[in-house]
Amino acid sequence: MKNKKYKLPDNFGDWDIFSATIQLIVILIFLWVMVRKKSQFKITDNLYKSKYYEQNNISNNSAKPFPNIPHKNLHNEQEKWIKLLSQSFDEGRLVKPPYYFYFKKYAKENGLSLPLVLGLANGLSYFEPRYGIGNCIGIMIIKWPEPATRLGISDYSVLKNPARNIEAGCRYLASLIQQNNGNVVKAILMYNFQSSDFRGDENNDKNFIFLKNIRKHVEAFINGT
């Protein structure tokens, strides 16, 4: 059987070939752009995960370690926080995040600085009620079963409720500040480790990175930016 030869129709002119070539080039460019976007998203996602794992002392093989930075004295850090939280702020300029009503209500009930609570929540969960890793979940990232049950949370699913999570998180933070005689830095570190018995290396790099990150969020709310 002879091979059948195919040829273009007689009316298929140079313009048709040029048009088909242009369409092919456009399709290839589109595919190239989509591949680049997917690659950039993956890189950004990995960097975000790496930052979160480092801040929250969670081991993850895919998380890239931060470069080493000098150890910082917690006393100096505490002085920065005292100065920061003593600043007045105009609530009218405050960028109001989701669930602002609950943050304002429970921060006031527990004698907490509103920018402090907002900054901590922003640094932990970006105000996402279902955000979390492992047993730590919710806007204020509370660990199940402890300290959640100690805070009156009877069921894991309740931690996804914004109002209950914010209320419990504010009570927990206030109790840690009181336990540490007003030392906000140690209270925040204990909150991050979800333990009132934290006895780790308080001056290590991961803790300093976490504190600095939360402090920037607090400053942003105070300055209304």
Buried (B, 14 or more C-beta within 10 A) or exposed (E): EEEEEEEEEEEEEEEEEEEEEEEEEEEEEEEEEEEEEEEEEEEEEBEEBBBBBBBBBEEEEEBEEEEEEEEBEBEEBBEBBEEBBEEEBEEEEBEEBBBBEBBBBBBEEBEBBBBBBBBBBBBBBBBBBEBBEEBBBBBBBBBBEEBBEEBEBEEEEBBBBBBBBBBBBBBBBBBBBEEBEEBBBBBBBBBBBBBBEBEEEBEEBBBBBBBBBBBEBBBBBBBEE
